[in-house]
Amino acid sequence: MRFIGSFGATMFTSDEYKILKILSDRKFHSGVEIGDAIGKTRTSVMNHIKNLTENGLRFNKVVGRGYQLQYIPLFYNKTILQKRPNLEYFDSIESTNSYLIGKSNFAEGSVVVSGYQTGGKGRRGRKFISRFGDQIMFSYACNFDDVTEIGGLSIVAGVSVVNALRELGQKNVGLKWPNDVYIDGKKAGGILVESTCSTDSVRVVIGIGLNTTRDFLFTLDALATNRYMDCVGVAGNDSDSRSLFLLRLCSYIDADLQEYRKHGLSSFVRLFNEFDVYRGREVVVVTDKNLTYGINMGITSSGALLLSTENGEEKEILVGDVSLRLPENLDTCIKGRL
């Protein structure tokens, strides 16, 4: 494992890549066998396996048989990724968002991609659960003059994601306010916008995570998986296609941010409302553990959620978590899991 920079940014060594290639047949291989193949000792192999495990890989270990990969991880084609300027790739990192936010400055459109995040983040301090090579995880950097200009960025990024997926032929893809990507009515990814201010600018990082394999989901709570989660199937199950998709998505974000800077949020409000999987349906919104019921009327010109409440009033929601108003959903949404 080679450590690069800060925030736990690492790259696998050539020996670790060789080990993964040997184990990619999903068969058991002993430490001695692997060591002989790469010219290292059994102890060295054991340490490499330990490092890989700590950075998102999963192995079966059986005495007398050796090591077996539990799944086939997906990698990126770094040659393809290098076609985009100001893109950094790490096999593992604490958080791509934190890495960019921690920089003293960054070029507009800088992108950081990782195969695994040891401390990935979701909204409101939640942990983003990942496994190496099973998700597309990256952060996109942009600069603005004033904090008042950044309020609609999660809306813009959501529209970018949906359009990129639809271009590839992904069916039944939509959005849930404020920042979730849905496939067939189930969560398949999310967006986290973070910012830091200086005296003359606001530096913004848009973090995007998309599930790309259903196998990973079934390592989680099976009930939650079946009922609430899905994956983006069209993003690709090989290194070339997933790398090309990531670059295409970044191009959508490039173009949509230009549109946003010139004309504001109006066109994105229309598209978000078109993509909103819960629009027109009865929902419950959780805000600091308080429940608000009503009909989802879509988002306003500022990106707030407009709710038609039970007493007939229209209420703008600026922050909260939305789920369908179904009795079996209430316990889950109160715990903030959706």
Disulfide bonds with the S-S distance in Angstrom:
none
